[in-house]
Amino acid sequence: MLDHVFLSVSDITRSIAFYTAALAPLGIADRLDHDGRNEPPGHPSLRGFGANGRMFLWLREGKAHGPAVHVGFVAPSREAVDAAYAAAMTAGAIDNVAPDAWLHYHPRYYAANVLDPDRYSLEFVFASWQHSS
């Protein structure tokens, strides 16, 4: 299980706006800024995203390595996948795969994929067997 992920982004202000919009439909709406100046030398300042008081996605200003990163986000429903995809596209994402059943994985695997402003691959996933009914 992952605790957190750091993404280096080329424009922190643009990325905060993008992730705020794209992740809101998934219930990822908590935000926290962490000042790296009070940490050991070299620790970056971070902009966190999470839910229920737990931060798990952190952005830091730096050199982006778009094709090297793919992050999958759990969606609570097909509708949430659709909403996250639409919000990301409105916020400036590049379409990679429109929302649909990904039959090559499983008939009940419903997902969409976009590229963020730094070309990081973001997948919004509803795999029905991972949710209680």
HELIX and SHEET records of a PDB file:
HELIX    1   1 ILE A   12  LEU A   23  1                                  12    
HELIX    2   2 ALA A   24  LEU A   26  5                                   3    
HELIX    3   3 GLY A   36  ASN A   38  5                                   3    
HELIX    4   4 GLY A   66  ALA A   68  5                                   3    
HELIX    5   5 ARG A   78  THR A   90  1                                  13    
HELIX    6   6 SER A  128  GLN A  130  5                                   3    
SHEET    1   A 4 VAL A   5  VAL A   9  0                                        
SHEET    2   A 4 ARG A  54  GLU A  61  1                                        
SHEET    3   A 4 LEU A  46  ALA A  51 -1                                        
SHEET    4   A 4 ASP A  30  HIS A  34 -1                                        
SHEET    1   B 4 HIS A  70  VAL A  74  0                                        
SHEET    2   B 4 SER A 121  ALA A 127  1                                        
SHEET    3   B 4 TYR A 109  LEU A 115 -1                                        
SHEET    4   B 4 ILE A  94  ALA A 101 -1                                        
END                                                                             
